[in-house]
Amino acid sequence: MKTPKLLAALLFLFAHAVCADEQLINALKDTLKDTEATANAIQQGNSRAYICKYCHGEDGNSKKSSIPNLAGQNPVYLVRQIEMFANGQRDNKTMNEIARMLNPQDKVNVALFYSSQQVTEQTAYRPELVAEGKQLFQTRCFFCHGKDGHGKEELPRIASQPGDYVVKTLSSYSSSLVKRVETPMSRVARSLDKHEIQALAAYLTTLE
């Protein structure tokens, strides 16, 4: 008897999360239509992101190679990830707590701030694997992430991400210890062996 009630509750939570996502994305897109509103949002986002800067850097270029760059990231993707951390669809204790501190406008502002920043050149990661990584990218990654690795809207920019972060993230798809929403990316990542993951990381650090 409890199963239908549990299913109904889960469906309600899912519908609520989807609705919240769409509201945030619509608010972000509306802001981008107005130059003055966008500039103000970036300024406010810069101020509100003070906690984020401890790990992701003052301008979104991360301070540690195991942490992603947020500079230049697609704003729709960013705001959706912030919301997923806030509602628990993505699991990271630090990020969950920080995301829940942000109100809807904060989330939009922070996403716009980081997306407006310039990515810096990355430290080379396993340069001997770059050529192999390029071949893998052209057969596994470019269809969604684009030939330049910049992605689009809800698909992340993976160009110029730190090598250690790429390795950690791709490896996590095969780990039962990491909570992730099942996506087409899950199947691609699980098809890669350790060497191929390192080769992809090597190539992605060379993209601008």
LUMMI-135293 format. One record per residue: x, y, z of N, C-alpha, C in turn; residue in one letter. Coordinates in steps of 0.1 Angstrom, whole numbers. Atoms other than C-alpha are relative to their C-alpha. Layout:
[[X,Y,Z],[X,Y,Z],[X,Y,Z],A]
...
This chain:
[[8,-12,0],[0,0,0],[9,13,0],M]
[[-8,-12,-1],[29,23,6],[7,4,-13],K]
[[-6,-3,12],[43,20,-29],[-6,11,-9],T]
[[6,-11,7],[17,41,-47],[2,14,6],P]
[[-2,-13,-7],[21,69,-21],[14,5,-2],K]
[[-14,-4,2],[59,68,-24],[2,4,-15],L]
[[-2,-3,14],[57,68,-62],[-6,14,-3],L]
[[6,-13,2],[33,98,-61],[8,11,5],A]
[[-9,-10,-6],[56,117,-38],[12,2,-8],A]
[[-12,-1,8],[86,110,-60],[-3,8,-13],L]
[[4,-7,12],[67,122,-91],[-3,14,3],L]
[[3,-14,-4],[56,153,-73],[14,8,1],F]
[[-13,-6,-2],[92,161,-63],[7,2,-14],L]
[[-6,-1,13],[104,154,-99],[-6,12,-8],F]
[[7,-11,7],[77,177,-114],[4,14,6],A]
[[-3,-13,-6],[86,204,-89],[14,4,-4],H]
[[-14,-3,4],[123,201,-98],[1,5,-14],A]
[[0,-4,14],[116,203,-135],[-5,15,-1],V]
[[6,-14,0],[94,234,-129],[10,10,4],C]
[[-10,-10,-5],[121,251,-109],[11,2,-10],A]
[[-10,-1,11],[146,244,-136],[-4,9,-11],D]
[[5,-8,11],[125,259,-163],[-2,14,4],E]
[[2,-14,-5],[117,290,-142],[14,7,0],Q]
[[-13,-6,-1],[154,296,-136],[6,3,-14],L]
[[-5,-2,13],[163,291,-172],[-7,11,-8],I]
[[7,-11,6],[136,314,-184],[4,13,6],N]
[[-5,-12,-6],[147,340,-159],[14,4,-5],A]
[[-14,-2,5],[183,337,-171],[-1,5,-15],L]
[[1,-4,14],[173,340,-208],[-7,14,-1],K]
[[6,-13,0],[151,370,-200],[10,11,3],D]
[[-10,-9,-4],[180,387,-183],[10,3,-11],T]
[[-9,-2,11],[202,381,-213],[-5,8,-11],L]
[[6,-9,10],[178,400,-235],[2,15,2],K]
[[-2,-14,-4],[186,432,-217],[14,2,4],D]
[[-14,-3,-2],[222,445,-218],[2,5,14],T]
[[-2,-6,-13],[218,466,-186],[-3,-10,11],E]
[[4,10,-10],[201,438,-167],[11,-11,1],A]
[[-11,9,1],[229,414,-178],[12,5,8],T]
[[-11,-6,-7],[256,437,-166],[-2,1,15],A]
[[3,-1,-14],[239,442,-133],[0,-14,7],N]
[[0,14,-5],[234,404,-128],[14,-5,1],A]
[[-14,4,-1],[271,398,-135],[7,7,12],I]
[[-5,-7,-12],[280,424,-109],[-4,-6,13],Q]
[[5,6,-12],[257,409,-84],[5,-14,2],Q]
[[-5,14,-1],[269,374,-92],[14,0,5],G]
[[-14,-1,-4],[305,384,-87],[0,2,15],N]
[[0,-2,-14],[296,396,-52],[-5,-13,8],S]
[[6,11,-7],[274,366,-43],[8,-13,-1],R]
[[-9,12,1],[300,341,-55],[12,-1,8],A]
[[-12,-1,-8],[324,349,-28],[4,-13,6],Y]
[[-3,14,-5],[321,314,-13],[6,-9,-10],I]
[[-5,8,11],[326,298,-46],[14,2,-4],C]
[[-13,-4,4],[358,316,-52],[11,-7,8],K]
[[-10,7,-8],[376,297,-25],[6,-12,-8],Y]
[[-4,11,8],[377,267,-48],[1,2,-15],C]
[[0,-2,15],[368,279,-83],[7,12,-5],H]
[[-8,-12,4],[390,310,-82],[-8,13,-1],G]
[[6,-13,1],[383,347,-83],[-8,2,-13],E]
[[7,-2,13],[374,346,-120],[-5,-13,-6],D]
[[5,13,5],[362,310,-123],[10,-10,-5],G]
[[-11,9,3],[396,295,-131],[4,-7,13],N]
[[-1,7,-13],[399,268,-104],[14,1,5],S]
[[-13,-1,-7],[427,269,-78],[6,-14,1],K]
[[-5,13,-2],[430,231,-78],[-3,-8,-13],K]
[[2,7,12],[434,207,-108],[-11,-10,0],S]
[[11,10,-2],[407,184,-94],[-14,7,0],S]
[[12,-8,-1],[381,212,-94],[-3,7,-14],I]
[[3,-5,14],[363,224,-126],[2,15,-1],P]
[[1,-14,3],[368,258,-142],[-15,3,-3],N]
[[13,-5,3],[335,277,-143],[0,12,-10],L]
[[-2,-11,9],[349,306,-164],[-4,-5,-14],A]
[[4,3,14],[333,306,-199],[-10,-11,-1],G]
[[9,12,1],[309,278,-190],[-14,6,-5],Q]
[[13,-4,6],[275,279,-207],[-10,3,12],N]
[[8,-4,-12],[251,298,-183],[-12,-9,2],P]
[[11,8,-2],[221,276,-189],[4,-13,7],V]
[[-6,12,-7],[242,245,-180],[3,3,15],Y]
[[-4,-3,-14],[256,263,-149],[-12,1,9],L]
[[12,-2,-9],[222,274,-135],[-7,-13,2],V]
[[7,13,-2],[208,239,-140],[8,-8,10],R]
[[-8,8,-9],[237,223,-122],[-1,6,14],Q]
[[2,-6,-13],[234,248,-93],[-13,-5,6],I]
[[13,4,-5],[197,239,-90],[0,-15,3],E]
[[-1,15,-3],[205,201,-92],[8,-2,13],M]
[[-6,2,-13],[229,205,-63],[-9,5,11],F]
[[9,-5,-10],[203,225,-44],[-11,-10,3],A]
[[11,9,-3],[176,199,-48],[4,-15,2],N]
[[-5,13,-3],[199,169,-43],[1,-10,-11],G]
[[-2,9,12],[199,155,-78],[15,-3,-3],Q]
[[-15,2,0],[237,160,-77],[4,0,15],R]
[[-3,3,-14],[254,148,-45],[15,4,2],D]
[[-13,-5,-4],[283,168,-31],[-3,8,12],N]
[[4,-7,-13],[281,179,6],[2,15,-1],K]
[[-4,-14,0],[299,212,1],[-9,8,-10],T]
[[8,-7,11],[281,221,-32],[-15,0,4],M]
[[14,0,-4],[247,210,-18],[-3,11,10],N]
[[3,-10,-10],[250,233,12],[1,14,-6],E]
[[-1,-14,6],[262,263,-9],[-11,3,-9],I]
[[11,-3,10],[236,259,-36],[-13,3,7],A]
[[13,-2,-8],[208,258,-9],[0,14,6],R]
[[-1,-14,-6],[221,292,4],[-5,10,-10],M]
[[2,-10,11],[213,308,-30],[-15,0,-3],L]
[[14,-2,5],[178,322,-39],[0,-1,-15],N]
[[1,1,14],[166,319,-75],[8,10,-8],P]
[[-7,-11,7],[180,353,-86],[15,-2,2],Q]
[[-15,2,-3],[214,345,-69],[5,-11,-10],D]
[[-4,11,9],[216,313,-90],[2,5,-14],K]
[[-1,-6,13],[210,332,-122],[12,9,-1],V]
[[-11,-9,-1],[235,359,-112],[13,-6,0],N]
[[-12,7,-1],[262,335,-103],[4,-7,-13],V]
[[-2,6,13],[258,316,-135],[4,10,-11],A]
[[-4,-10,10],[260,347,-156],[14,6,3],L]
[[-13,-5,-3],[290,360,-137],[11,-10,-5],F]
[[-11,10,4],[311,328,-143],[0,-2,-15],Y]
[[0,2,14],[299,324,-179],[7,12,-7],S]
[[-6,-12,6],[312,360,-186],[15,1,1],S]
[[-15,0,-3],[348,352,-174],[8,-7,-11],Q]
[[-9,5,10],[377,343,-196],[8,-12,6],Q]
[[-7,12,-5],[392,308,-193],[15,2,-3],V]
[[-14,-1,2],[430,308,-188],[6,-13,-6],T]
[[-6,12,6],[454,284,-206],[3,-10,11],E]
[[-2,11,-10],[457,251,-189],[14,-6,0],Q]
[[-12,7,-1],[487,233,-176],[-1,-13,-8],T]
[[0,13,8],[496,204,-200],[-2,-12,8],A]
[[2,13,-7],[484,170,-189],[3,-11,-10],Y]
[[-4,12,8],[501,139,-203],[1,4,-15],R]
[[-1,-5,14],[511,157,-236],[2,-11,-10],P]
[[-3,11,9],[522,124,-251],[-13,-7,-4],E]
[[13,7,3],[485,113,-252],[-9,9,-8],L]
[[9,-9,6],[471,144,-269],[-5,-5,-14],V]
[[4,5,14],[470,129,-305],[-11,-11,2],A]
[[9,11,-2],[452,98,-292],[-13,6,6],E]
[[12,-6,-5],[428,120,-272],[-8,7,-10],G]
[[8,-7,10],[419,140,-302],[-8,-9,-8],K]
[[7,10,7],[409,109,-321],[-12,-5,8],Q]
[[11,4,-8],[387,98,-292],[-10,11,1],L]
[[9,-12,-1],[372,133,-289],[-9,0,-13],F]
[[7,-2,13],[363,133,-326],[-10,-12,-3],Q]
[[9,11,1],[345,99,-323],[-10,-1,11],T]
[[9,2,-12],[329,101,-288],[-6,13,5],R]
[[4,-12,-7],[325,137,-278],[-5,12,-8],C]
[[2,-13,8],[322,163,-306],[-15,1,-3],F]
[[14,-1,5],[285,154,-315],[-8,9,10],F]
[[7,-8,-10],[273,169,-282],[7,12,4],C]
[[-8,-11,-6],[301,191,-270],[6,9,-11],H]
[[-5,-9,10],[310,206,-304],[15,-3,-4],G]
[[-13,3,4],[342,204,-324],[11,8,8],K]
[[-9,-8,-8],[357,231,-302],[-1,-3,15],D]
[[2,4,-14],[345,215,-269],[-8,10,8],G]
[[7,-10,-8],[324,245,-260],[-14,-3,3],H]
[[14,4,-4],[291,227,-258],[-10,10,-5],G]
[[11,-10,4],[258,246,-261],[-11,-1,11],K]
[[11,-1,-9],[231,257,-237],[2,-10,12],E]
[[-1,9,-11],[226,227,-214],[11,-10,-1],E]
[[-11,9,2],[256,208,-227],[13,8,4],L]
[[-11,-8,-6],[288,219,-208],[12,2,-10],P]
[[-13,-2,6],[319,234,-221],[10,-9,7],R]
[[-11,9,-6],[347,208,-216],[14,4,-5],I]
[[-13,-5,4],[375,226,-234],[6,8,12],A]
[[-8,-7,-10],[402,239,-211],[-3,-4,14],S]
[[2,5,-14],[391,219,-181],[13,-6,5],Q]
[[-12,6,-5],[419,208,-158],[0,-15,-2],P]
[[-1,14,3],[432,173,-166],[-5,-9,11],G]
[[4,8,-12],[428,159,-131],[-15,-1,2],D]
[[14,-1,-2],[392,171,-130],[-7,-9,-11],Y]
[[6,8,11],[384,154,-164],[1,-15,4],V]
[[-2,14,-4],[399,121,-152],[-10,-4,11],V]
[[9,3,-12],[380,122,-119],[-14,0,-4],K]
[[14,0,3],[347,131,-135],[-4,-12,-9],T]
[[3,12,8],[348,105,-163],[1,-13,7],L]
[[-1,12,-8],[359,79,-139],[-11,-2,9],S]
[[11,1,-10],[331,87,-115],[-13,-7,-6],S]
[[12,6,6],[305,75,-140],[0,-16,2],Y]
[[0,15,-2],[317,39,-134],[1,-4,15],S]
[[-1,2,-15],[318,43,-96],[-14,-1,6],S]
[[12,2,-7],[290,30,-75],[-1,10,12],S]
[[-1,-9,-12],[301,55,-48],[-5,14,-3],L]
[[4,-14,4],[291,86,-68],[-14,0,-6],V]
[[13,-1,4],[255,96,-72],[-1,9,-13],K]
[[2,-8,12],[247,107,-108],[-13,-3,-7],R]
[[12,3,8],[216,111,-129],[4,-7,-13],V]
[[-4,8,12],[217,86,-158],[-3,8,-12],E]
[[1,-8,12],[223,104,-191],[7,-7,-11],T]
[[-8,6,10],[237,95,-225],[15,0,3],P]
[[-14,-1,-4],[270,107,-211],[5,-12,9],M]
[[-4,11,-8],[269,79,-186],[5,-12,-8],S]
[[-3,11,8],[270,53,-213],[14,2,-7],R]
[[-12,-3,7],[298,70,-232],[12,-1,10],V]
[[-11,1,-10],[320,74,-200],[3,-14,4],A]
[[-2,14,-4],[315,38,-190],[7,-8,-11],R]
[[-7,7,11],[328,27,-224],[15,3,-1],S]
[[-14,-4,1],[361,43,-218],[9,-7,11],L]
[[-8,5,-10],[390,26,-201],[9,11,6],D]
[[-8,-10,-7],[415,43,-178],[10,8,-10],K]
[[-9,-6,9],[440,50,-206],[-7,10,-9],H]
[[7,-9,9],[414,65,-229],[-5,12,7],E]
[[4,-11,-8],[401,87,-201],[12,10,1],I]
[[-11,-9,-1],[436,101,-196],[4,7,-13],Q]
[[-2,-6,13],[440,106,-233],[-9,12,-3],A]
[[10,-10,2],[408,126,-235],[4,13,8],L]
[[-4,-11,-9],[419,147,-205],[12,8,-6],A]
[[-12,-6,6],[452,154,-223],[-4,9,-11],A]
[[4,-8,11],[435,167,-254],[-9,12,4],Y]
[[8,-11,-4],[409,188,-236],[7,11,6],L]
[[-8,-11,-6],[435,207,-218],[7,9,-11],T]
[[-6,-8,11],[448,219,-252],[-10,9,-7],T]
[[10,-8,7],[415,233,-264],[-2,14,7],L]
[[2,-13,-5],[408,270,-259],[-15,3,1],E]
